[in-house]
Every structure is written in structure tokens, then in C-alpha cells.
Amino acid sequence: MNLFAIYIGGKTHNSLIEVHDFRVYARKTLEECFPSIRSDWWGTQGSLHIDCYGILNHVDGYDVSIEENPFQGEEKLYFVNLGGYCADDFSELHKNLFVVANSESKAKVKALQQIRTWQAHHVDSLAEVEAISCLNDLIESDKKYIHLSPSSSAGNFSFICKYLPLPKA
């Protein structure tokens, strides 16, 4: 069983540009995620595609595995979406991160340390973290549990950025 992080995109009936969202699934293969991606998508089905995906097997100094029994440790795996601005870019910039921490507030601190060079942060510097999700909570409804174990490996989450339309159901 793998923990897939998937960045999806497409259009809605009234959007002028492509919109995006993030999903996480515990499945054996990427293809096994497709039915869930389709059912979770709120936009037009014909536009739905994957922009980026990867298996979360090593993050922030921890090996990640999926088990059928609850994890007994304090650490949790978080997805953090950071927002900010650059003076010469007519859009909001985002940085999506995966961090391991034992609380949401500590996960935010770890994530914010990675954007110190941004010129201006989202919402007039009042709130830089746009969204944070505990991935442990997102997959427990499937009776799957994220297990984290400290690792001396220097590797980190690797992913593929590639336009991948979902095949017809």
C-alpha cells in the first residue's frame, strides 16, 4: 500500500482559468486512485487531470508506511499550502509542503521557515499558511493508518510533474 499525493486540475463551469486542488489516497497503484479522484472533483469532468503526483514514502526525515493498525507515535504527517506574492508576478504564489510534526502549530512553524525569502506574504502578512491538513486524519476513514519512523536517509518526497488526463471511467 502506498500513500499517493496528487495535485489535480481542471475547469469549473464558470472559471476562466484552470483551478487546482490536492488529494491524498492510500492505494496500491496510481490507477486505483482514479475513481476517487473523479468522485472528489467538483469541476467539469472532461477537464479533470493530474498535474503532479508522487508516493509519500519518505518525508522530513521520516520513512512513511501505510498499515492497518493505528500508529502509536505522536508524530503526524501534514500537508501545508503556503501563499504569497511576488511584485513582478500577476498571481498568488503557492508552495506546497509535507512536514512531520506532533501538532498543527509546530507543522506551521516548520513550513513557514521555508518561505523566509518571499517578498510579501498572503493576506497582508497576517496569515501565511492558507491551508494545513493532517494526512493521518484524511485516510483513517479507509481504515488505513500512516506510520512514521525516523530515518537516517537523506532522501525526501520525490514527485513527477506531468500533465496526465484521467482515462474515461
Secondary structure, DSSP 8 states (H G I E B T S, - for coil): -EEEEEEEEE--TT-SS-EEEEEEEEESSSGGGHHHHHHH--S-GGG-EEEEEEE-SEETTEEEEEESS---SS-EEEEEEEEEE-TT-SS-EEEEEEEEESSHHHHHHHHHGGGTT-SEETTTTT--EEEEEEHHHHHGGGT-EEEEEE---------EEEEEE----
